[in-house]
Amino acid sequence: MSVSESTNGPVSITTKDACVDFPIFDARSRSLKKTVMGLVGGNIDSAAKVPVIAALRDVTLSLDHGARVGLVGHNGAGKSTLLRLLSGIYEPTRGVATIRGRVAPVFDLGVGMDPEISGLENIMVRGLFLGMTRKQMQERVDDIADFTELGDFLRMPLRTYSTGMRVRLALGVVTSIDPEILLLDEGIGAVDAAFLEKSKQRLVELVARSGLLVFASHSDEFLRELCDTAIWMEHGQIKQQGELDEVLRAYKGQHA
Amino acid sequence: MTALAQPDARTWRKAVDDLAGGWRQRQLWGHLGWQDIRQRYRRSLLGPIWITISMAVTAVALGILYAGLFGIELATLLPHVLVGFVVWNFISGCIAEGSEVFIANEGLIKHLPAPLSVHVYRLVWRQLLFFAHNFIVYLVMLLVFPQPLRWTVLAVIPAVVLLALNGAWVALAVGIITTRFRDIVPITQSVVQLMFFMTPIVWIYENLLNSDNPAIAERARLAEFNPFLHFLEIIRRPLLGQDQHLRHWVVVLAITVVGWALTMVVMRRYRSRVSYWV
């Protein structure tokens, strides 16, 4: 886990042979009893070892300022885990990951939102979570309110909102920030068509402001709009890395 | 975000960075700590004043009950119970909530890169706000049962600082361990409950020490091994205008240093594992 702080130098992400292995604790191996008994009883239970899922293996990449990278791959190929590695949430179990710059991860629009507090308060909290200061958020509140078109609803608790209204609010906050490194996960599309067009414009502007973008998506259209290069993930490894069209063709070709 | 130049995630540097980085995000956890409190009483008429009221009711009821049971003057026992309770609430809050601090914040930990210490600072800050609300009861009590306060009452300030410092390391260390071994959560909570009775909150330690029955006096001395007694005494004594004992301060300082040292060892070794474990 890394400190979110602004660095004035150029932003970059480099990893070398980075691996992410998840220990899977079921109720038995997670319990203290098992561990203590194991210590006392000697090597009776050889299955006491925790099974491990290798989510990422030997990921080596180097992204610099200006990079616009799309992530493609099947479900479970390691796209989200890779985004979490690049954000510093998971530190590699083996290998190295070096991240320079303030990271704004947008994996789940709802995280950090509190249903009991008002929309306006949620704007503040979500912004603070994304590494903004109180003052910066106060300056942006009006702009976000305009964008969401929620009007007086912003004073109501979030639990009174429909799903679409929540997405509007979250998108409004997320697209208002000034990220150095922007990590976007797919699934930011559950809005009505007219609003989607409007938010797309804001997304494009957001990406233009950010120093570095990594965007995981299944939508070719979105990828072409925001990215110029791409990484194809398969079974937790980088299968191909290069120009967007080239990677997309290879990825789609494999499907055909 | 600082450079992760070290190939190994397990360095002292990273552990210290986590604490310092979390501290820099004061705006975030400061806001969240307040929000936690307001949130709890959001739809009630009196709001967070309920914290103060419920403390007053509990302390007065227990004060009257135990004053009757032990045959002690209410004017002596009530202030004792009240201050004891205010301090105990802080201690038990830090430990009990500390045992779930990372488990409860799983969503945030998995979605936002923030230092682990942010969650701990938020917890301790929230407990300090509770403490402040409860402290109002003490101030009201001073009007009813005036205490022989002297300048020594100022010792409360460093005492509360020490209390908060210890709350932070306990929550951090217990939080990391319970994230890995979930059985420790109920164990911790039971132990905290038990310690309430073992610690001189509703009973007066010195009365037992000076008991006519030598067996009781002998047993009462065992209470010195209870670390919570020392934390309680460095705050309760100045607030009730009693003489201070150096040994309580020495014990608390020693616990603070040793506790933080052990916690840093745990942080260095397991900090980077928490996001994998939650």
Interface residues (C-beta under 8 A of the other chain):
Chain A: M1 S2 V3 S4 E5 T7 F22 P23 F25 R30 S31 L32 K33 T35 R84 S87 G88 I89 Y90 E91 P92 T93 V96 A97 T98 I99 R100 G101 R102 V103 P105 F107 D108 V111 G112 D114 E116 I117 E121 M124 V125 L128 F129 L130 T133 R134
Chain B: M1 T2 A3 L4 A5 P7 A9 D17 D18 A20 G21 R24 Q25 Q27 L28 H31 L32 Q35 Q39 R42 G107 L108 I109 K110 H111 L112 P113 A114 P115 L116 R180 F181 R182 D183 I184 R271 S272 V274 S275 Y276 W277
